[in-house]
Amino acid sequence: MSGRIPEEKIQEIRDRVDIVDVVSSYLPLKRSGANHQGLCPFHAEKTPSFNVNAPRQIFHCFGCGEGGNVFSFLMRMEGLSFPEAVRRLGERVGIEVEEERLSPAEEKRREERERLLRISEVACEFYHQLLLEAPEGAPGRRYLRDRGYGGEAARSHRLGFAPARWEALAEHLAQKGFDPEWARQLGLIRPGKEGRGDYDLFRNRLLFPISDPSGRVVAFGGRVLDDSLPKYINSPESPIYHKSRVLYGLSLAREEMRKTDEVIVVEGYFDQLALHRAGFCNAVATCGTALTEEHAELLKRYAKRVLLLFDQDSAGQKATFRAMEALLPGGLSVAVVGLDPGEDPDSFIGKHGAETFRERLEAARPVFEVFMENILAAQGENIEGKARAAEQVLEQLRLLPGDIERSLYLKALAARTGLDEALLRQKIPRRQQQPARPPEPPPGHPAAQPAPPRQQGGPARPREAPPQAGGSKAEQWLLLMLLRDPEVRGRVAAEGPEAFFSNGDVLAIAREAVAYAGDEERIGEILHRESLSEEQKALLSGILIKDDAAFAEDLERVFDGCRRAVAKERLQQQVRELDARLRTAEQAGNGQLHAALLGERMELNRKLKSGNY
């Protein structure tokens, strides 16, 4: 496809699709009041916080903050682009999707991407046929046979062989009429020196095509057939290949991952091949890089539990704990599979069989438990060693999203080190972000209770905290009123959204809402606007799913309460900024600037005490 889907076609599909039916095809839902609830597919949880609202056709998880419309859900679950999600849902309801023409710049970008994908596909087929049929592919076929693999594995994984010739692929692409510059962008061929022609990156290597989640080839990994070095080389990063966002074998494994809710992550291509051959089809491999947060997001689309199966040496141990740091904050359950020293999946299954390997999977230990055990063992049993180990464990304890799990590990750490649990709890580094919670009543509502008074002896200076994701509760309630009530939209439009909202994402949504000030029938379309990012749509879904009956009886009082709360928050933020500038001026010895800033600070305090905001 080479164009934009018409808005009326998107609207037609949106009107025909029921989000409850779509979500129910992926996870069980139970009705709860106006919503349907279930366990969130995007993070690990035991108590349902994932809500689907049929009247508004939206979803939102109060545990991880994910949310949006039916297109957002399918994009998140299947790793699809927006046009792909629209086409998929169109097929579901029997609507054929046609596309409008793109702008020249958009058309050029898409053509360039499709061209690079086409070259990757042609290269894959060229190398694959050489391995399967050509005399030049005999060394590759022999190598696979020696390792116990036949034509079935070669075909299922589209393995290939690069001959020893310097220009095999370069000549093949030239015969197909491809501009060599395009293949150079992918790193498949490289320019020769001193007037010599282009030469191939891969020579005399067994090749593993690396695909995106949809199965489109974006890169290659190549292994030598002997003991020469480097053993493996991979395609360089390119406009279609970013190794921090791709996992080898994901397109083959994702259905099994979804069925089992688990994924086995290994380090090598042959490890992944061995597991698939033995029937463990939910295995993927890293592409010569450590696991990243992007990898975590990718895995969360298809599984909730990650089984790490890396080398059993010190390097593998380090890779395991780096993976822990990338995976745990995303809410994934992570465990470590242990094999015998010197074993890899291929050799272990060959010696002991698939059932024994399955027993090792079932015996996998939580990664944090393994981490804590290793740190304690490495630091030793003396007092200093225990102190250092405790500090390292406490530093990583913040990775765990669950309060109960953190508490249990804290008890275990206290028992292992002999340190007081209360002392250890005080030393836990502060977490930067807490999970989202269901909304509280808005300021000005009778159910909204004032905060308890500050205890005597507490800090007099306002606490410095990072800006809230998605704005304050008062801003979110103001936005909900803006979306629900035309009178509020009129007041905000007259004064400008900037007078009411300071958070960037909330302000962007408010601007869209004000644009619909006179069009009540279309106000609900805001969630589907392409001008909003997926993060803003997720934020908006969480706001829309709130119970607006909280202000139904006294809109004016709630509106004024929220507006005063936002104004107070702005003043408090100014105080925090002034405090930071005062400390800088004091450290620099700038008495004149310090005195001026102190005057501003006193004026702000006066406004806060008087309530004149």
SEVORO-705692 format. One record per residue (C-alpha): residue in one letter; z negated, x negated, y negated. Coordinates in steps of 0.001 Angstrom, whole numbers, padded with zeros to 6 digits, always signed. Layout:
SEVORO-705692
aZXY ...
//
This chain:
SEVORO-705692
m+000000+000000+000000 s+000753-001254-003480 g-000585+001269-005946 r-003521+003244-007278 i-004615+006473-005603 p-004207+009446-008004 e-007504+010830-009281 e-006597+014372-008234 k-006097+013159-004647 i-009521+011475-004683 q-011040+014690-006026 e-009312+016746-003320 i-010753+014531-000590 r-014184+014582-002254 d-014101+018399-002303 r-013103+018613+001368 v-015533+016048+002781 d-019191+016892+003443 i-021368+013798+002985 v-023957+015174+005428 d-021326+015345+008188 v-020091+011823+007419 v-023555+010252+007342 s-024608+012183+010468 s-021803+010499+012395 y-023617+007188+011849 l-027313+008130+012028 p-029474+011169+012834 l-030618+013257+009872 k-033319+015908+009583 r-033554+018505+006856 s-036423+017943+004396 g-036503+020390+001515 a-033322+020138-000534 n-032332+016883+001186 h-031590+015521+004630 q-033580+012437+005618 g-033174+009621+008109 l-033871+005954+008702 c-031834+003848+006292 p-028882+002046+007974 f-028965-000684+005321 h-032477-002061+005840 a-035134-002061+008536 e-037700+000725+008150 k-039905+002900+010341 t-040569+005739+007891 p-037477+007589+006607 s-036723+006912+002937 f-032963+007522+003160 n-032018+010839+001509 v-028747+012755+001548 n-028307+015615-000916 a-025612+018103+000112 p-025318+020111-003151 r-024713+016961-005191 q-022913+015094-002371 i-024918+011901-002872 f-027197+009614-000878 h-030022+007341-001941 c-032601+005174-000182 f-035907+004816-001983 g-036727+001845+000235 c-033872-000532-000600 g-032207+001184-003579 e-028812+001730-001959 g-027054+004895-003063 g-023885+006567-004275 n-021351+009097-003069 v-019536+009513+000230 f-017031+006786-000651 s-019873+004368-001475 f-021497+005125+001880 l-018361+004418+003886 m-017603+001253+001887 r-021114+000000+002619 m-021112+000944+006306 e-017643-000289+007222 g-017112-003090+004713 l-014135-001259+003187 s-012611-001405-000265 f-012574+001799-002308 p-008905+002621-001514 e-009547+001964+002187 a-012541+004323+002149 v-010498+007023+000408 r-007708+006708+002983 r-010182+006752+005883 l-011835+009951+004615 g-008417+011435+003835 e-007468+010966+007486 r-010741+012645+008469 v-009882+015852+006605 g-006103+015749+007096 i-005102+014740+003563 e-002262+012250+003201 v-002983+009667+000529 e-000156+008536-001695 e-000555+005904-004391 e+000552+005498-007992 r+002017+002277-009287 l-000358-000451-010433 s-000122-002283-013721 p+002094-005410-013602 a-000949-007707-013561 e-002660-005697-010786 e+000561-005540-008822 k+000965-009312-009098 r-002584-009997-007867 r-002195-007679-004915 e+001189-009126-004005 e-000233-012654-004124 r-003117-011698-001854 e-000858-009881+000602 r+001491-012861+000612 l-001317-015248+001501 l-002533-012904+004233 r+001017-012701+005556 i+001307-016494+005704 s-002012-016693+007576 e-000748-014111+010032 v+002548-015966+010567 a+000670-019238+011103 c-001691-017550+013575 e+001184-016120+015585 f+003007-019473+015545 y+000004-021383+016878 h-000844-018583+019355 q+002616-018580+020934 l+002574-022376+021179 l-000680-022185+023137 l+000478-019407+025458 e+004095-020357+026149 a+005407-023623+024673 p+005464-026952+026521 e+003763-028472+023471 g+000805-026167+024097 a+000090-027575+027560 p-002793-029830+026368 g-004498-026816+024800 r-004054-024677+027912 r-005380-027489+030099 y-008406-027976+027835 l-009270-024258+027989 r-008921-024204+031783 d-011214-027220+032063 r-013829-025276+030108 g-013386-022192+032283 y-011257-020066+029950 g-007921-018469+030827 g-005267-016377+029153 e-007544-013358+028634 a-009872-015238+026270 a-006915-016847+024505 r-005307-013450+023895 s-008441-011520+022908 h-009409-014158+020321 r-005798-015060+019425 l-006497-018746+020042 g-003794-021210+019101 f-002726-024813+019460 a-001506-027171+016738 p+000831-029798+018230 a+000529-033474+017427 r+003598-033314+015142 w+002918-033815+011419 e+005213-031059+010171 a+005291-028371+012869 l+003860-025540+010745 a+005465-026767+007501 e+008905-026601+009145 h+008196-023197+010719 l+007147-021670+007388 a+010199-023183+005676 q+012435-021569+008298 k+010736-018241+007584 g+011562-018659+003882 f+008016-019081+002568 d+007424-021120-000563 p+005405-024192+000533 e+003149-023758-002519 w+001732-020591-000980 a+000738-022402+002215 r-000728-025210+000110 q-003040-022647-001547 l-004433-021917+001913 g-004753-025600+002765 l-002557-025136+005849 i-000125-027780+004613 r-000638-030626+002185 p+001788-032486-000075 g+002911-035884+001207 k+002653-039067-000845 e+005388-041374-002121 g+008140-038808-001780 r+007297-037766+001775 g+007411-034096+002692 d+004485-031736+003271 y+002357-032284+006371 d+000117-029984+008441 l-003654-029867+008108 f-004137-029140+011831 r-002613-031510+014397 n-003365-031778+018115 r-006219-029289+017907 l-007221-026057+019568 l-007310-023415+016828 f-009691-020506+016297 p-008360-017887+013823 i-011075-016744+011399 s-010701-013095+010348 d-012253-010770+007805 p-014169-007701+009086 s-010894-005746+009295 g-009322-008341+011564 r-006983-009963+009020 v-006661-013720+009533 v-007919-015638+006482 a-008514-019164+007825 f-008666-021385+010918 g-011096-023697+012665 g-009631-026561+014681 r-011253-028553+017523 v-010049-031879+018898 l-009365-032114+022640 d-011140-035436+023112 d-014140-037258+021657 s-012472-038273+018376 l-014029-037346+015039 p-014318-035103+013197 k-014776-032779+016147 y-014074-029696+014012 i-012226-029130+010774 n-011936-025791+008988 s-009505-024427+006450 p-010656-025107+002895 e-011779-022187+000747 s-008916-020244-000788 p-008258-016986-002672 i-008638-015124+000654 y-011281-017271+002389 h-014878-017840+001298 k-016927-019260+004159 s-020199-017900+002754 r-018856-014349+003217 v-017111-014630+006599 l-018456-014788+010167 y-016299-015790+013100 g-015670-012962+015561 l-017123-010173+013400 s-014035-007975+013697 l-014375-008166+017513 a-018144-007740+017547 r-018834-005051+014965 e-018477-002015+017252 e-020867-003463+019819 m-023208-004483+016997 r-023299-000905+015805 k-023961+000414+019318 t-026783-002002+020077 d-028043-002337+016495 e-028266-006087+017217 v-026190-009172+016515 i-026417-012596+018150 v-025614-015378+015676 v-024537-018730+017118 e-023309-021932+015511 g-020090-022703+017383 y-016795-021018+018160 f-017132-021801+021871 d-020682-020377+021879 q-019251-017105+020632 l-016426-017229+023196 a-018893-017867+026014 l-021057-014890+025060 h-018084-012543+024809 r-016834-013728+028212 a-020273-012978+029700 g-020287-009464+028232 f-022397-010081+025113 c-019779-008752+022731 n-022136-008457+019748 a-022011-012219+019087 v-020670-013890+015936 a-020619-017499+014752 t-021037-019233+011425 c-017988-021097+010119 g-019487-024529+009662 t-021974-023425+007008 a-025536-022165+006740 l-026173-018419+006693 t-026211-016999+003164 e-027374-013848+001407 e-023738-012691+001523 h-023811-013097+005294 a-027015-011037+005379 e-025339-008228+003449 l-022393-008382+005842 l-024581-008186+008947 k-026624-005290+007526 r-023535-003112+007582 y-023500-003135+011368 a-026930-004145+012738 k-030632-004140+011923 r-031772-006967+014194 v-030472-010543+014173 l-030989-012868+017149 l-030581-016494+016092 l-029290-018795+018822 f-028824-022256+017342 d-029015-025728+018888 q-032415-026587+020311 d-032688-029854+018343 s-034226-030596+014932 a-030964-029791+013125 g-030800-026415+014861 q-034426-025767+013946 k-033688-026461+010279 a-030666-024152+010426 t-032851-021446+011966 f-035401-021591+009160 r-032679-021677+006466 a-031234-018557+008085 m-034715-016988+007957 e-034775-017457+004184 a-031397-015728+003812 l-031965-012850+006238 l-035588-011688+005907 p-035483-010646+002220 g-032651-008255+003067 g-034898-006247+005379 l-033310-007474+008606 s-035459-008024+011680 v-034888-011641+012760 a-035829-013273+016068 v-035196-016655+017701 v-033711-017007+021176 g-035015-020028+023063 l-032954-021953+025631 d-033851-025035+027625 p-033504-028384+025814 g-029908-029602+025788 e-028513-026192+026750 d-026033-024089+024791 p-025014-020489+025636 d-021995-021634+027649 s-023893-024110+029847 f-026959-021865+030200 i-024975-018836+031382 g-022953-021064+033688 k-026130-022366+035382 h-028383-019320+035322 g-026121-016291+034925 a-025815-013443+032417 e-028934-011557+033564 t-031199-014538+033038 f-029644-015006+029616 r-030327-011343+028849 e-033973-011952+029736 r-034034-014756+027159 l-032649-012346+024558 e-035356-009816+025389 a-037984-012559+025070 a-036758-013612+021605 r-039662-014316+019245 p-039922-013227+015605 v-038530-015999+013433 f-041596-016112+011165 e-043873-016545+014151 v-041751-019503+015295 f-041708-020913+011756 m-045501-020717+011376 e-046048-022302+014784 n-043704-025202+013968 i-045248-025856+010550 l-048774-025910+011964 a-047745-028244+014784 a-045858-030587+012453 q-048730-030970+009958 g-051384-031743+012536 e-054951-030621+013163 n-056758-032577+010426 i-058001-030835+007277 e-055243-032096+005002 g-052579-031115+007518 k-053968-027600+007877 a-054087-027223+004089 r-050466-028339+003713 a-049356-026074+006543 a-051166-023077+005052 e-049490-023637+001682 q-046032-023839+003286 v-046588-020692+005336 l-047944-018760+002343 e-044917-019800+000278 q-042568-018254+002847 l-044744-015201+003488 r-043094-013602+000449 l-039879-013329+002504 l-041371-010551+004624 p-040659-007116+003094 g-043396-005218+004968 d-047041-005190+003804 i-048375-004648+007345 e-046336-007516+008780 r-047485-009865+006006 s-051097-008854+006598 l-050868-009550+010340 y-049384-013000+009768 l-052093-013692+007227 k-054760-012890+009831 a-053003-015154+012340 l-052815-017982+009797 a-056521-017621+009011 a-057379-017764+012726 r-055183-020833+013339 t-056432-022835+010346 g-060033-021647+010127 l-059479-020729+006462 d-060953-017612+004895 e-058481-014725+004985 a-059503-013486+001530 l-058856-016939+000073 l-055427-017115+001715 r-054580-013660+000384 q-055360-014809-003162 k-053000-017774-002737 i-049929-015770-001680 p-047165-016395-004292 r-046331-013284-006219 r-043265-011410-004992 q-040546-011061-007579 q-039402-007623-006638 q-041030-004657-004918 p-039180-001986-002970 a-038206+001083-004934 r-040539+004060-004626 p-039981+007791-005050 p-040266+008813-008691 e-043495+009766-010405 p-043778+012653-012861 p-042238+011858-016259 p-044319+010996-019338 g-045358+014183-021085 h-045519+016205-017866 p-048950+017678-017028 a-048910+015967-013622 a-048515+012531-015210 q-052006+011018-015310 p-052880+008268-017777 a-053278+004772-016379 p-056871+003743-015595 p-058568+001751-018351 r-058448-002035-018187 q-061531-003577-016649 q-063775-005571-018919 g-063112-009280-018760 g-059403-008774-017952 p-056621-010490-019879 a-056202-009228-023418 r-052593-010418-023741 p-049826-008213-022302 r-048781-009414-018846 e-045359-011054-018768 a-043212-009408-016119 p-039528-009525-015285 p-037389-006642-016566 q-037411-003657-014247 a-034274-003185-012168 g-032655+000029-013333 g-034846+000378-016387 s-038285+001924-016764 k-039335+005261-015279 a-039233+006782-018759 e-035622+005660-019261 q-034664+007087-015889 w-036273+010435-016662 l-034527+010493-020038 l-031241+009848-018276 l-031884+012671-015818 m-032531+015066-018707 l-029368+013806-020381 l-027373+014638-017246 r-028993+018026-016731 d-029286+019510-020225 p-026463+019937-022773 e-028954+020116-025672 v-030365+016700-024742 r-026828+015311-024494 g-026127+016598-027963 r-029242+014915-029416 v-028474+011616-027693 a-024840+011756-028767 a-025861+012353-032389 e-028215+009341-032533 g-026307+007147-030087 p-027421+006174-026553 e-028569+002758-027842 a-031447+004475-029648 f-032804+005780-026331 f-031872+003206-023682 s-032182-000566-023541 n-031528-001351-019886 g-027860-002317-019495 d-027131-000272-016360 v-028913+002841-017624 l-027147+002535-020969 a-023735+002319-019248 i-024440+005554-017363 a-025741+007239-020537 r-022542+006373-022397 e-020498+008004-019638 a-022725+011105-019786 v-022411+011401-023566 a-018627+011311-023184 y-018931+014590-021236 a-021142+016186-023878 g-018910+019236-024312 d-017647+019585-020765 e-020317+021074-018513 e-018033+021536-015505 r-017170+017825-015287 i-020593+016279-015907 g-021068+015861-012153 e-018051+013535-011995 i-019977+010645-013562 l-021089+009356-010169 h-017454+008997-009153 r-016254+007129-012246 e-014489+003833-011455 s-015912+002404-014684 l-019367+002333-013073 s-020242-000525-010739 e-021570+000139-007231 e-025018-000991-008436 q-024890+001553-011274 k-023789+004286-008865 a-026708+003414-006584 l-029084+003640-009549 l-027545+006944-010641 s-027842+008460-007154 g-031568+007667-007166 i-031957+009373-010542 l-029910+012437-009596 i-031853+012967-006389 k-035097+013419-008339 d-036622+016854-008600 d-035619+018001-012074 a-037994+020978-011750 a-040629+018564-013059 f-039490+019283-016604 a-037903+022702-016176 e-040697+024594-017919 d-041382+022293-020857 l-038305+020178-021513 e-039212+019437-025132 r-042628+017983-024341 v-041303+015856-021485 f-038388+014622-023611 d-040700+013557-026429 g-043099+011929-023954 c-040304+009921-022359 r-038874+008896-025720 r-042273+007703-026961 a-042811+005808-023696 v-039446+004027-024104 a-040251+003156-027713 k-043654+001794-026669 e-042033-000294-023934 r-039674-001803-026490 l-042572-002806-028716 q-044420-004303-025759 q-041321-006270-024811 q-041100-007590-028388 v-044742-008661-028117 r-043993-010561-024905 e-041047-012296-026529 l-043149-013196-029562 d-045872-014619-027313 a-043327-016914-025711 r-042054-018046-029119 l-045640-018584-030344 r-046373-020885-027408 t-043197-022847-028063 a-044005-023215-031763 e-047569-024286-030942 q-046386-026902-028448 a-043864-028218-030988 g-046545-028473-033680 n-044579-026186-036039 g-047453-024607-037963 q-045262-022767-040483 l-043210-021010-037794 h-046365-020298-035804 a-047995-018578-038785 a-044899-016455-039460 l-044626-015379-035819 l-048348-014605-035725 g-047850-012243-038655 e-045069-010418-036803 r-047290-010200-033748 m-050123-008627-035735 e-047731-006035-037211 l-046487-005082-033754 n-050078-004777-032517 r-050844-002504-035459 k-047934-000211-034513 l-049007-000142-030890 k-052624+000754-031759 s-051628+003404-034262 g-049093+004999-031923 n-046559+004897-034754 y-043500+004383-032603 
//
